[in-house]
């Protein structure tokens, strides 16, 4: 029987079916990390995701013989297109079985959606914004993923190339061994930078206090530091409020460091947290009935891996050694918390400023992912 692709309603029942298709597809993949179900549901729900203030989207499911065989979401990010002057349709949150007909029908559906809106090229996998997982895995299929990245089977790349997609951007990821002590050169640079620019490390033990005093400043700094990165669109006030509520409340504050100047203005930040990869696998991405217990254990420090979620430095302080100040504070805390390895998560392959910060650490580049592009 032929493949049937149709748009789905943005309601909990149909979105649940959409999300569960991917979880079931990777049920036997040992390196797949499912998304946290409630987060994925909120991301795809217009009423819960403030990115819909400037985005429109349509999610599609493919069926054959009454069984789901693929999913994909088409997105028009109007703010991104206004920034770049291009007419791009994004695609993301996609998964499919290894079947030419299924893949072709899914991409035909999103391409028609884009053409009908006057868009001229399609790019992905990317999400609504840079805060969503982005980039198709093309190297490192035997490496455990992270909660912030996409996992997919090797055959995905074959289908993209078969359909005529070409590379638009690549990201790399590193697995870094946490040293027993702050590297001597790091420590020396950190002290010089601290004195030269009159900077100070800001630490908190209260989640409420960090949200009140630096919540907006954290994401304002992200907007500044990431302004020129691939696909980035400045976060709106509604998005910032959303991310403050979503993320700052679950962080382990030992794994967060803020750097401020003499006027208490934020100039750099490092936000990390214990890896939730194994906990998400055990829970299937769901909090109930017992998933919350696995996630709580991981957040409290049951993992020997720490995920580096956000590192941002104010543009005027970049290339001045401020990163050394961040890690001079974090490394002793990582050791105290039992972390042996750190996951860098995605870094654009050409972002030498970010990759230089790892040169004093034992590391290996273990994953690579790609955004593809093609005219509509």
Buried (B, 14 or more C-beta within 10 A) or exposed (E): EEBEBEBBEBEEEBBEEBBBBBBEBBEEBEBBBBBBBBBBBBBBBEEBBBBBEBBEBBBBBBBBEEEBBBBBBBBBBEBBBEBEEEBBBBBBBBBBBEBEEBBBBBBBBBBEBBEEBEBEBBBBBBBBBBBBBBBBBBBBBEBBBBBBBBBBBEEBBEBBEEBEBEEBBBBBBBBBEBBEEBBEEBBBBBBBBBEEBEBBBBEBEEBEEBBEBBBBBBBBBBBBBBEEEBBBBBBBEEBBBBBBEEBBEEBBBBBBBBBBBEEEEBBBBBBBBBBBBBBBBBBBBBBEEEBEEBBEBBBEBBBEBBBBBBBBBBEEBBEBBBBBBBBBBBBEBBBEBEBEBBBBBBBBBEBEEBBEBBEBBEBEBBBBBBBBBBEB
